[in-house]
């Protein structure tokens, strides 16, 4: 987490120091960032598609994961709406028009971007399933290196922004209300979703919801902690649901950010992203809500990130 953040802040510093250089400004533009996002989604799809065991579990566990992911997103978005009203009542209004538009042309432009995101992910899945992509792609760290370049490019765009000083002045302790409310909303909706799954205990549902988009850490913790009480097989199954759920949550946020920002306000995609608000989902969030959401996204991502090991351990 801190390594990725340091890369982004290094990009911000480089962008600020070279803010008058046109090549730097162009590199930080959204067009180049879009290419990197699409590359990451293709790689993610290829990794999933190249794992036959992973795809074999999608029929049953995938449905449960999708339910938990949808519940987490809905709970977070509902919390974001309440937080925005709270901040507005305190005289700290966050402009609800950010990312909104009533223009049909702008709407379809957003839809084209959404369809492009989905197309690259599906194409990656198909390539992985067909064996076009090497099975050891994950070990090659291609996705991680792409993420590093992406975060540095995002930093360049932020650092070269002439309104950077204004954005930094907008840092406010009240922004902690967003991640805290988002976590509570996610847990509440995850518990509600568990009522429809007879094979899942309440604590298991809460442990899955506690992942907050941090799929690698939460799935490992759940698999390890549940093995002692539920056995290796059930623990691995629950860890798989957690892994898929958080991947789906990330995908829903990446695809749905234009809609969330337009219909529910700029805090909605930040809350939906959870722990990924400060890294993977950050470029898309800033694109559709504006750079003024950077403080909220970073704070929300950090708080959500640190909550994962605490809450997962508690509920396991």
Phi and psi in degrees as GROMACS dihedral restraints (atoms count N, CA, C in turn):
[ dihedral_restraints ]
;  ai    aj    ak    al  type     phi  dphi    fc
    3     4     5     6     1   -69.0    20    10
    4     5     6     7     1   -29.7    20    10
    6     7     8     9     1   -66.2    20    10
    7     8     9    10     1   -43.0    20    10
    9    10    11    12     1   -65.0    20    10
   10    11    12    13     1   -42.2    20    10
   12    13    14    15     1   -62.8    20    10
   13    14    15    16     1   -39.6    20    10
   15    16    17    18     1   -65.0    20    10
   16    17    18    19     1   -34.7    20    10
   18    19    20    21     1   -65.2    20    10
   19    20    21    22     1   -43.6    20    10
   21    22    23    24     1   -63.7    20    10
   22    23    24    25     1   -45.9    20    10
   24    25    26    27     1   -68.1    20    10
   25    26    27    28     1   -29.7    20    10
   27    28    29    30     1   -64.2    20    10
   28    29    30    31     1   -39.4    20    10
   30    31    32    33     1   -65.1    20    10
   31    32    33    34     1   -37.9    20    10
   33    34    35    36     1   -62.4    20    10
   34    35    36    37     1   -44.4    20    10
   36    37    38    39     1   -63.8    20    10
   37    38    39    40     1   -44.5    20    10
   39    40    41    42     1   -63.5    20    10
   40    41    42    43     1   -41.2    20    10
   42    43    44    45     1   -65.4    20    10
   43    44    45    46     1   -37.4    20    10
   45    46    47    48     1   -68.7    20    10
   46    47    48    49     1   -42.3    20    10
   48    49    50    51     1   -68.9    20    10
   49    50    51    52     1   -28.9    20    10
   51    52    53    54     1  -115.4    20    10
   52    53    54    55     1    31.0    20    10
   54    55    56    57     1   -64.5    20    10
   55    56    57    58     1   -18.1    20    10
   57    58    59    60     1   -93.6    20    10
   58    59    60    61     1    -1.6    20    10
   60    61    62    63     1   -88.4    20    10
   61    62    63    64     1   121.5    20    10
   63    64    65    66     1   -61.0    20    10
   64    65    66    67     1   -40.1    20    10
   66    67    68    69     1   -59.6    20    10
   67    68    69    70     1   -36.5    20    10
   69    70    71    72     1   -66.8    20    10
   70    71    72    73     1   -43.7    20    10
   72    73    74    75     1   -62.2    20    10
   73    74    75    76     1   -42.5    20    10
   75    76    77    78     1   -66.9    20    10
   76    77    78    79     1   -36.9    20    10
   78    79    80    81     1   -64.5    20    10
   79    80    81    82     1   -31.8    20    10
   81    82    83    84     1   -84.7    20    10
   82    83    84    85     1     0.6    20    10
   84    85    86    87     1   -71.2    20    10
   85    86    87    88     1   159.6    20    10
   87    88    89    90     1   -66.7    20    10
   88    89    90    91     1   -25.7    20    10
   90    91    92    93     1   -60.6    20    10
   91    92    93    94     1   -46.3    20    10
   93    94    95    96     1   -68.1    20    10
   94    95    96    97     1   -38.5    20    10
   96    97    98    99     1   -63.3    20    10
   97    98    99   100     1   -38.9    20    10
   99   100   101   102     1   -59.3    20    10
  100   101   102   103     1   -42.2    20    10
  102   103   104   105     1   -60.1    20    10
  103   104   105   106     1   -40.8    20    10
  105   106   107   108     1   -68.4    20    10
  106   107   108   109     1   -40.8    20    10
  108   109   110   111     1   -61.5    20    10
  109   110   111   112     1   -45.4    20    10
  111   112   113   114     1   -62.4    20    10
  112   113   114   115     1   -39.4    20    10
  114   115   116   117     1   -63.0    20    10
  115   116   117   118     1   -41.4    20    10
  117   118   119   120     1   -64.7    20    10
  118   119   120   121     1   -41.1    20    10
  120   121   122   123     1   -66.9    20    10
  121   122   123   124     1   -37.5    20    10
  123   124   125   126     1   -63.4    20    10
  124   125   126   127     1   -44.8    20    10
  126   127   128   129     1   -64.0    20    10
  127   128   129   130     1   -42.5    20    10
  129   130   131   132     1   -60.5    20    10
  130   131   132   133     1   -44.9    20    10
  132   133   134   135     1   -63.4    20    10
  133   134   135   136     1   -39.3    20    10
  135   136   137   138     1   -64.7    20    10
  136   137   138   139     1   -40.0    20    10
  138   139   140   141     1   -63.0    20    10
  139   140   141   142     1   -41.9    20    10
  141   142   143   144     1   -68.4    20    10
  142   143   144   145     1   -45.5    20    10
  144   145   146   147     1   -66.5    20    10
  145   146   147   148     1   -25.7    20    10
  147   148   149   150     1   -84.0    20    10
  148   149   150   151     1    -3.8    20    10
  150   151   152   153     1  -103.3    20    10
  151   152   153   154     1   102.4    20    10
  153   154   155   156     1   -64.8    20    10
  154   155   156   157     1   -35.6    20    10
  156   157   158   159     1   -66.2    20    10
  157   158   159   160     1   -38.3    20    10
  159   160   161   162     1   -62.9    20    10
  160   161   162   163     1   -47.6    20    10
  162   163   164   165     1   -66.5    20    10
  163   164   165   166     1   -32.6    20    10
  165   166   167   168     1   -65.7    20    10
  166   167   168   169     1   -22.5    20    10
  168   169   170   171     1   -93.4    20    10
  169   170   171   172     1    -4.4    20    10
  171   172   173   174     1   -66.4    20    10
  172   173   174   175     1   -29.1    20    10
  174   175   176   177     1   -61.5    20    10
  175   176   177   178     1   -43.4    20    10
  177   178   179   180     1  -102.8    20    10
  178   179   180   181     1   -56.0    20    10
  180   181   182   183     1   -69.7    20    10
  181   182   183   184     1   -31.5    20    10
  183   184   185   186     1   -63.1    20    10
  184   185   186   187     1   -37.8    20    10
  186   187   188   189     1   -65.0    20    10
  187   188   189   190     1   -44.1    20    10
  189   190   191   192     1   -62.0    20    10
  190   191   192   193     1   -42.3    20    10
  192   193   194   195     1   -62.5    20    10
  193   194   195   196     1   -40.1    20    10
  195   196   197   198     1   -64.4    20    10
  196   197   198   199     1   -37.9    20    10
  198   199   200   201     1   -64.0    20    10
  199   200   201   202     1   -45.6    20    10
  201   202   203   204     1   -67.1    20    10
  202   203   204   205     1   -38.5    20    10
  204   205   206   207     1   -63.8    20    10
  205   206   207   208     1   -44.5    20    10
  207   208   209   210     1   -64.3    20    10
  208   209   210   211     1   -39.8    20    10
  210   211   212   213     1   -63.7    20    10
  211   212   213   214     1   -42.8    20    10
  213   214   215   216     1   -62.8    20    10
  214   215   216   217     1   -42.4    20    10
  216   217   218   219     1   -64.9    20    10
  217   218   219   220     1   -45.8    20    10
  219   220   221   222     1   -62.5    20    10
  220   221   222   223     1   -43.1    20    10
  222   223   224   225     1   -63.6    20    10
  223   224   225   226     1   -40.3    20    10
  225   226   227   228     1   -68.2    20    10
  226   227   228   229     1   -42.5    20    10
  228   229   230   231     1   -65.3    20    10
  229   230   231   232     1   -41.2    20    10
  231   232   233   234     1   -61.0    20    10
  232   233   234   235     1   -41.2    20    10
  234   235   236   237     1   -64.9    20    10
  235   236   237   238     1   -39.0    20    10
  237   238   239   240     1   -63.3    20    10
  238   239   240   241     1   -38.7    20    10
  240   241   242   243     1   -62.7    20    10
  241   242   243   244     1   -42.2    20    10
  243   244   245   246     1   -67.3    20    10
  244   245   246   247     1   -40.8    20    10
  246   247   248   249     1   -64.1    20    10
  247   248   249   250     1   -40.3    20    10
  249   250   251   252     1   -62.9    20    10
  250   251   252   253     1   -39.3    20    10
  252   253   254   255     1   -66.5    20    10
  253   254   255   256     1   -37.2    20    10
  255   256   257   258     1   -65.0    20    10
  256   257   258   259     1   -47.1    20    10
  258   259   260   261     1   -64.7    20    10
  259   260   261   262     1   -36.0    20    10
  261   262   263   264     1   -65.3    20    10
  262   263   264   265     1   -38.9    20    10
  264   265   266   267     1   -67.2    20    10
  265   266   267   268     1   -25.2    20    10
  267   268   269   270     1   -87.4    20    10
  268   269   270   271     1     6.4    20    10
  270   271   272   273     1    80.7    20    10
  271   272   273   274     1    13.1    20    10
  273   274   275   276     1  -116.1    20    10
  274   275   276   277     1    62.3    20    10
  276   277   278   279     1   -69.4    20    10
  277   278   279   280     1   129.9    20    10
  279   280   281   282     1  -100.0    20    10
  280   281   282   283     1   122.0    20    10
  282   283   284   285     1   -55.3    20    10
  283   284   285   286     1   110.8    20    10
  285   286   287   288     1   -72.2    20    10
  286   287   288   289     1    -8.4    20    10
  288   289   290   291     1   -86.7    20    10
  289   290   291   292     1    -6.9    20    10
  291   292   293   294     1   -63.7    20    10
  292   293   294   295     1   129.0    20    10
  294   295   296   297     1    81.5    20    10
  295   296   297   298     1    -3.5    20    10
  297   298   299   300     1   -93.9    20    10
  298   299   300   301     1   156.0    20    10
  300   301   302   303     1  -164.3    20    10
  301   302   303   304     1   144.2    20    10
  303   304   305   306     1  -100.7    20    10
  304   305   306   307     1     4.7    20    10
  306   307   308   309     1   -79.3    20    10
  307   308   309   310     1   124.3    20    10
  309   310   311   312     1   -59.7    20    10
  310   311   312   313     1   -36.3    20    10
  312   313   314   315     1   -62.6    20    10
  313   314   315   316     1   -43.3    20    10
  315   316   317   318     1   -65.4    20    10
  316   317   318   319     1   -37.6    20    10
  318   319   320   321     1   -61.8    20    10
  319   320   321   322     1   -46.4    20    10
  321   322   323   324     1   -70.7    20    10
  322   323   324   325     1   -28.8    20    10
  324   325   326   327     1   -63.3    20    10
  325   326   327   328     1   -40.9    20    10
  327   328   329   330     1   -64.9    20    10
  328   329   330   331     1   -40.0    20    10
  330   331   332   333     1   -64.7    20    10
  331   332   333   334     1   -38.1    20    10
  333   334   335   336     1   -62.8    20    10
  334   335   336   337     1   -39.7    20    10
  336   337   338   339     1   -64.1    20    10
  337   338   339   340     1   -40.6    20    10
  339   340   341   342     1   -63.3    20    10
  340   341   342   343     1   -45.7    20    10
  342   343   344   345     1   -64.2    20    10
  343   344   345   346     1   -34.8    20    10
  345   346   347   348     1   -65.0    20    10
  346   347   348   349     1   -42.8    20    10
  348   349   350   351     1   -59.1    20    10
  349   350   351   352     1   -48.6    20    10
  351   352   353   354     1   -64.0    20    10
  352   353   354   355     1   -40.3    20    10
  354   355   356   357     1   -62.8    20    10
  355   356   357   358     1   -42.1    20    10
  357   358   359   360     1   -67.6    20    10
  358   359   360   361     1   -37.4    20    10
  360   361   362   363     1   -66.5    20    10
  361   362   363   364     1   -46.7    20    10
  363   364   365   366     1   -62.7    20    10
  364   365   366   367     1   -40.7    20    10
  366   367   368   369     1   -62.0    20    10
  367   368   369   370     1   -38.6    20    10
  369   370   371   372     1   -64.4    20    10
  370   371   372   373     1   -42.5    20    10
  372   373   374   375     1   -60.1    20    10
  373   374   375   376     1   -44.5    20    10
  375   376   377   378     1   -64.2    20    10
  376   377   378   379     1   -40.8    20    10
  378   379   380   381     1   -65.2    20    10
  379   380   381   382     1   -40.8    20    10
  381   382   383   384     1   -66.4    20    10
  382   383   384   385     1   -40.9    20    10
  384   385   386   387     1   -66.1    20    10
  385   386   387   388     1   -35.1    20    10
  387   388   389   390     1   -80.0    20    10
  388   389   390   391     1    -6.6    20    10
  390   391   392   393     1    81.0    20    10
  391   392   393   394     1    12.6    20    10
  393   394   395   396     1   -71.6    20    10
  394   395   396   397     1   -34.1    20    10
  396   397   398   399     1   -93.6    20    10
  397   398   399   400     1   134.1    20    10
  399   400   401   402     1   -57.4    20    10
  400   401   402   403     1   142.3    20    10
  402   403   404   405     1   -67.0    20    10
  403   404   405   406     1   -24.0    20    10
  405   406   407   408     1   -93.9    20    10
  406   407   408   409     1    24.4    20    10
  408   409   410   411     1   -59.9    20    10
  409   410   411   412     1   -38.4    20    10
  411   412   413   414     1   -61.4    20    10
  412   413   414   415     1   -39.8    20    10
  414   415   416   417     1   -69.2    20    10
  415   416   417   418     1   -20.3    20    10
  417   418   419   420     1   -78.6    20    10
  418   419   420   421     1   -10.2    20    10
  420   421   422   423     1    62.0    20    10
  421   422   423   424     1    26.3    20    10
  423   424   425   426     1   -62.1    20    10
  424   425   426   427     1   -43.2    20    10
  426   427   428   429     1   -62.4    20    10
  427   428   429   430     1   -39.1    20    10
  429   430   431   432     1   -67.8    20    10
  430   431   432   433     1   -41.8    20    10
  432   433   434   435     1   -65.6    20    10
  433   434   435   436     1   -37.2    20    10
  435   436   437   438     1   -64.0    20    10
  436   437   438   439     1   -39.5    20    10
  438   439   440   441     1   -63.3    20    10
  439   440   441   442     1   -39.5    20    10
  441   442   443   444     1   -60.4    20    10
  442   443   444   445     1   -46.0    20    10
  444   445   446   447     1   -63.5    20    10
  445   446   447   448     1   -40.1    20    10
  447   448   449   450     1   -61.3    20    10
  448   449   450   451     1   -47.8    20    10
  450   451   452   453     1   -66.6    20    10
  451   452   453   454     1   -36.3    20    10
  453   454   455   456     1   -66.1    20    10
  454   455   456   457     1   -39.0    20    10
  456   457   458   459     1   -65.8    20    10
  457   458   459   460     1   -40.0    20    10
  459   460   461   462     1   -60.7    20    10
  460   461   462   463     1   -42.1    20    10
  462   463   464   465     1   -62.1    20    10
  463   464   465   466     1   -40.1    20    10
  465   466   467   468     1   -59.9    20    10
  466   467   468   469     1   -43.2    20    10
  468   469   470   471     1   -64.2    20    10
  469   470   471   472     1   -38.9    20    10
  471   472   473   474     1   -71.3    20    10
  472   473   474   475     1   -46.1    20    10
  474   475   476   477     1   -65.4    20    10
  475   476   477   478     1   -31.8    20    10
  477   478   479   480     1   -85.3    20    10
  478   479   480   481     1    -0.9    20    10
  480   481   482   483     1   -71.2    20    10
  481   482   483   484     1   125.2    20    10
  483   484   485   486     1   -65.7    20    10
  484   485   486   487     1   -14.8    20    10
  486   487   488   489     1   -99.0    20    10
  487   488   489   490     1    18.6    20    10
  489   490   491   492     1   -58.7    20    10
  490   491   492   493     1   -43.5    20    10
  492   493   494   495     1   -61.7    20    10
  493   494   495   496     1   -38.7    20    10
  495   496   497   498     1   -64.6    20    10
  496   497   498   499     1   -39.4    20    10
  498   499   500   501     1   -64.0    20    10
  499   500   501   502     1   -42.8    20    10
  501   502   503   504     1   -64.8    20    10
  502   503   504   505     1   -33.5    20    10
  504   505   506   507     1   -68.6    20    10
  505   506   507   508     1   -16.4    20    10
  507   508   509   510     1   -82.0    20    10
  508   509   510   511     1    -2.7    20    10
  510   511   512   513     1   -59.4    20    10
  511   512   513   514     1   131.0    20    10
  513   514   515   516     1  -147.0    20    10
  514   515   516   517     1   136.1    20    10
  516   517   518   519     1   -61.6    20    10
  517   518   519   520     1   -24.8    20    10
  519   520   521   522     1   -66.2    20    10
  520   521   522   523     1   -16.3    20    10
  522   523   524   525     1   -66.4    20    10
  523   524   525   526     1   -15.6    20    10
  525   526   527   528     1   -64.1    20    10
  526   527   528   529     1   -21.4    20    10
  528   529   530   531     1   -61.7    20    10
  529   530   531   532     1   -32.1    20    10
  531   532   533   534     1   -65.6    20    10
  532   533   534   535     1   -56.0    20    10
  534   535   536   537     1   -64.6    20    10
  535   536   537   538     1   -36.1    20    10
  537   538   539   540     1   -64.6    20    10
  538   539   540   541     1   -44.2    20    10
  540   541   542   543     1   -67.4    20    10
  541   542   543   544     1   -37.4    20    10
  543   544   545   546     1   -63.5    20    10
  544   545   546   547     1   -41.6    20    10
  546   547   548   549     1   -63.9    20    10
  547   548   549   550     1   -45.4    20    10
  549   550   551   552     1   -63.8    20    10
  550   551   552   553     1   -41.7    20    10
  552   553   554   555     1   -63.4    20    10
  553   554   555   556     1   -41.0    20    10
  555   556   557   558     1   -62.4    20    10
  556   557   558   559     1   -45.6    20    10
  558   559   560   561     1   -64.9    20    10
  559   560   561   562     1   -41.5    20    10
  561   562   563   564     1   -63.0    20    10
  562   563   564   565     1   -45.6    20    10
  564   565   566   567     1   -72.8    20    10
  565   566   567   568     1   -30.5    20    10
  567   568   569   570     1   -67.6    20    10
  568   569   570   571     1   -39.4    20    10
  570   571   572   573     1   -63.9    20    10
  571   572   573   574     1   -40.4    20    10
  573   574   575   576     1   -64.6    20    10
  574   575   576   577     1   -40.2    20    10
  576   577   578   579     1   -63.9    20    10
  577   578   579   580     1   -33.7    20    10
  579   580   581   582     1   -65.9    20    10
  580   581   582   583     1   -19.6    20    10
  582   583   584   585     1   -64.2    20    10
  583   584   585   586     1   -23.3    20    10
  585   586   587   588     1   -96.3    20    10
  586   587   588   589     1     5.4    20    10
  588   589   590   591     1  -122.1    20    10
  589   590   591   592     1   102.6    20    10
  591   592   593   594     1   -69.8    20    10
  592   593   594   595     1   -22.6    20    10
  594   595   596   597     1   -90.2    20    10
  595   596   597   598     1     7.6    20    10
  597   598   599   600     1  -122.6    20    10
  598   599   600   601     1   126.9    20    10
  600   601   602   603     1   -75.8    20    10
  601   602   603   604     1   161.3    20    10
  603   604   605   606     1   -60.0    20    10
  604   605   606   607     1   -43.1    20    10
  606   607   608   609     1   -65.6    20    10
  607   608   609   610     1   -32.8    20    10
  609   610   611   612     1   -66.2    20    10
  610   611   612   613     1   -41.4    20    10
  612   613   614   615     1   -63.6    20    10
  613   614   615   616     1   -40.6    20    10
  615   616   617   618     1   -68.9    20    10
  616   617   618   619     1   -35.1    20    10
  618   619   620   621     1   -65.6    20    10
  619   620   621   622     1   -40.8    20    10
  621   622   623   624     1   -64.4    20    10
  622   623   624   625     1   -44.9    20    10
  624   625   626   627     1   -64.4    20    10
  625   626   627   628     1   -27.0    20    10
  627   628   629   630     1   -70.0    20    10
  628   629   630   631     1    -8.9    20    10
  630   631   632   633     1   -64.1    20    10
  631   632   633   634     1   -30.1    20    10
  633   634   635   636     1    49.8    20    10
  634   635   636   637     1    36.0    20    10
  636   637   638   639     1    87.7    20    10
  637   638   639   640     1    -8.0    20    10
  639   640   641   642     1   -88.8    20    10
  640   641   642   643     1    75.3    20    10
  642   643   644   645     1   -68.2    20    10
  643   644   645   646     1   -35.0    20    10
  645   646   647   648     1   -67.5    20    10
  646   647   648   649     1   -46.6    20    10
  648   649   650   651     1   -73.3    20    10
  649   650   651   652     1   -46.6    20    10
  651   652   653   654     1   -64.3    20    10
  652   653   654   655     1   -41.5    20    10
  654   655   656   657     1   -66.2    20    10
  655   656   657   658     1   -37.9    20    10
  657   658   659   660     1   -66.7    20    10
  658   659   660   661     1   -44.8    20    10
  660   661   662   663     1   -62.4    20    10
  661   662   663   664     1   -45.3    20    10
  663   664   665   666     1   -62.2    20    10
  664   665   666   667     1   -44.7    20    10
  666   667   668   669     1   -61.1    20    10
  667   668   669   670     1   -38.8    20    10
  669   670   671   672     1   -74.4    20    10
  670   671   672   673     1   -47.7    20    10
  672   673   674   675     1   -72.4    20    10
  673   674   675   676     1   -32.1    20    10
  675   676   677   678     1   -83.3    20    10
  676   677   678   679     1   -13.5    20    10
  678   679   680   681     1   -62.8    20    10
  679   680   681   682     1   -37.0    20    10
  681   682   683   684     1   -67.8    20    10
  682   683   684   685     1   -32.6    20    10
  684   685   686   687     1  -102.3    20    10
  685   686   687   688     1   -27.6    20    10
  687   688   689   690     1  -114.3    20    10
  688   689   690   691     1    -9.8    20    10
  690   691   692   693     1    92.7    20    10
  691   692   693   694     1   158.8    20    10
  693   694   695   696     1   -64.0    20    10
  694   695   696   697     1   -39.7    20    10
  696   697   698   699     1   -66.9    20    10
  697   698   699   700     1   -49.9    20    10
  699   700   701   702     1   -67.5    20    10
  700   701   702   703     1   -34.2    20    10
  702   703   704   705     1   -65.6    20    10
  703   704   705   706     1   -41.9    20    10
  705   706   707   708     1   -65.7    20    10
  706   707   708   709     1   -37.3    20    10
  708   709   710   711     1   -64.1    20    10
  709   710   711   712     1   -45.1    20    10
  711   712   713   714     1   -65.8    20    10
  712   713   714   715     1   -38.4    20    10
  714   715   716   717     1   -63.8    20    10
  715   716   717   718     1   -35.2    20    10
  717   718   719   720     1   -66.0    20    10
  718   719   720   721     1   -42.7    20    10
  720   721   722   723     1   -60.5    20    10
  721   722   723   724     1   -41.9    20    10
  723   724   725   726     1   -63.6    20    10
  724   725   726   727     1   -42.2    20    10
  726   727   728   729     1   -61.0    20    10
  727   728   729   730     1   -50.4    20    10
  729   730   731   732     1   -64.7    20    10
  730   731   732   733     1   -40.5    20    10
  732   733   734   735     1   -59.9    20    10
  733   734   735   736     1   -44.7    20    10
  735   736   737   738     1   -73.5    20    10
  736   737   738   739     1   -32.0    20    10
  738   739   740   741     1   -64.9    20    10
  739   740   741   742     1   -44.1    20    10
  741   742   743   744     1   -63.4    20    10
  742   743   744   745     1   -38.0    20    10
  744   745   746   747     1   -63.0    20    10
  745   746   747   748     1   -42.8    20    10
  747   748   749   750     1   -62.1    20    10
  748   749   750   751     1   -42.6    20    10
  750   751   752   753     1   -66.5    20    10
  751   752   753   754     1   -41.6    20    10
  753   754   755   756     1   -61.0    20    10
  754   755   756   757     1   -40.3    20    10
  756   757   758   759     1   -67.1    20    10
  757   758   759   760     1   -45.3    20    10
  759   760   761   762     1   -61.6    20    10
  760   761   762   763     1   -41.8    20    10
  762   763   764   765     1   -78.7    20    10
  763   764   765   766     1   -38.0    20    10
  765   766   767   768     1   -93.8    20    10
  766   767   768   769     1    -0.8    20    10
  768   769   770   771     1   -55.3    20    10
  769   770   771   772     1   -44.9    20    10
  771   772   773   774     1   -58.1    20    10
  772   773   774   775     1   -42.3    20    10
  774   775   776   777     1   -67.5    20    10
  775   776   777   778     1   -45.4    20    10
  777   778   779   780     1   -60.8    20    10
  778   779   780   781     1   -45.7    20    10
  780   781   782   783     1   -64.4    20    10
  781   782   783   784     1   -36.7    20    10
  783   784   785   786     1   -75.0    20    10
  784   785   786   787     1   -38.6    20    10
  786   787   788   789     1   -94.3    20    10
  787   788   789   790     1   -31.8    20    10
  789   790   791   792     1  -119.9    20    10
  790   791   792   793     1    -1.7    20    10
  792   793   794   795     1   101.8    20    10
  793   794   795   796     1   166.0    20    10
  795   796   797   798     1   -69.1    20    10
  796   797   798   799     1   -20.2    20    10
  798   799   800   801     1   -77.4    20    10
  799   800   801   802     1   -20.8    20    10
  801   802   803   804     1   -60.2    20    10
  802   803   804   805     1   -51.3    20    10
  804   805   806   807     1   -66.9    20    10
  805   806   807   808     1   -28.7    20    10
  807   808   809   810     1   -64.0    20    10
  808   809   810   811     1   -45.7    20    10
  810   811   812   813     1   -66.9    20    10
  811   812   813   814     1   -40.8    20    10
  813   814   815   816     1   -62.6    20    10
  814   815   816   817     1   -35.9    20    10
  816   817   818   819     1   -68.2    20    10
  817   818   819   820     1   -28.1    20    10
  819   820   821   822     1    63.3    20    10
  820   821   822   823     1  -127.6    20    10
  822   823   824   825     1   -67.8    20    10
  823   824   825   826     1   -23.0    20    10
  825   826   827   828     1   -84.1    20    10
  826   827   828   829     1     3.5    20    10
  828   829   830   831     1   -65.5    20    10
  829   830   831   832     1   -20.6    20    10
  831   832   833   834     1  -104.1    20    10
  832   833   834   835     1     0.4    20    10
  834   835   836   837     1  -137.4    20    10
  835   836   837   838     1   -86.3    20    10
  837   838   839   840     1   -61.8    20    10
  838   839   840   841     1   -44.7    20    10
  840   841   842   843     1   -86.3    20    10
  841   842   843   844     1    -9.1    20    10
  843   844   845   846     1   -59.5    20    10
  844   845   846   847     1   -45.1    20    10
  846   847   848   849     1   -58.9    20    10
  847   848   849   850     1   -42.1    20    10
  849   850   851   852     1   -68.9    20    10
  850   851   852   853     1   -39.6    20    10
  852   853   854   855     1   -61.6    20    10
  853   854   855   856     1   -47.1    20    10
  855   856   857   858     1   -66.8    20    10
  856   857   858   859     1   -32.5    20    10
  858   859   860   861     1   -63.7    20    10
  859   860   861   862     1   -41.2    20    10
  861   862   863   864     1  -100.6    20    10
  862   863   864   865     1    -8.0    20    10
  864   865   866   867     1  -119.7    20    10
  865   866   867   868     1   -16.1    20    10
  867   868   869   870     1    99.2    20    10
  868   869   870   871     1   156.6    20    10
  870   871   872   873     1   -66.0    20    10
  871   872   873   874     1   -15.3    20    10
  873   874   875   876     1   -66.0    20    10
  874   875   876   877     1   -16.4    20    10
  876   877   878   879     1   -85.6    20    10
  877   878   879   880     1    -0.5    20    10
  879   880   881   882     1   -57.3    20    10
  880   881   882   883     1   -49.0    20    10
  882   883   884   885     1   -58.8    20    10
  883   884   885   886     1   -44.5    20    10
  885   886   887   888     1   -63.5    20    10
  886   887   888   889     1   -40.2    20    10
  888   889   890   891     1   -67.4    20    10
  889   890   891   892     1   -44.3    20    10
  891   892   893   894     1   -66.1    20    10
  892   893   894   895     1   -46.5    20    10
  894   895   896   897     1   -62.9    20    10
  895   896   897   898     1   -44.5    20    10
  897   898   899   900     1   -63.3    20    10
  898   899   900   901     1   -41.9    20    10
  900   901   902   903     1   -63.8    20    10
  901   902   903   904     1   -43.4    20    10
  903   904   905   906     1   -65.2    20    10
  904   905   906   907     1   -47.1    20    10
  906   907   908   909     1   -63.6    20    10
  907   908   909   910     1   -44.0    20    10
  909   910   911   912     1   -63.2    20    10
  910   911   912   913     1   -40.2    20    10
  912   913   914   915     1   -59.5    20    10
  913   914   915   916     1   -49.4    20    10
  915   916   917   918     1   -71.9    20    10
  916   917   918   919     1   -20.7    20    10
  918   919   920   921     1   -75.4    20    10
  919   920   921   922     1   -24.4    20    10
  921   922   923   924     1   -59.7    20    10
  922   923   924   925     1   -56.5    20    10
  924   925   926   927     1   -62.9    20    10
  925   926   927   928     1   -33.5    20    10
  927   928   929   930     1   -67.6    20    10
  928   929   930   931     1   -50.3    20    10
  930   931   932   933     1   -73.0    20    10
  931   932   933   934     1   -41.2    20    10
  933   934   935   936     1   -60.7    20    10
  934   935   936   937     1   -45.4    20    10
  936   937   938   939     1   -61.1    20    10
  937   938   939   940     1   -42.7    20    10
  939   940   941   942     1   -59.3    20    10
  940   941   942   943     1   -50.3    20    10
  942   943   944   945     1   -77.3    20    10
  943   944   945   946     1   -25.1    20    10
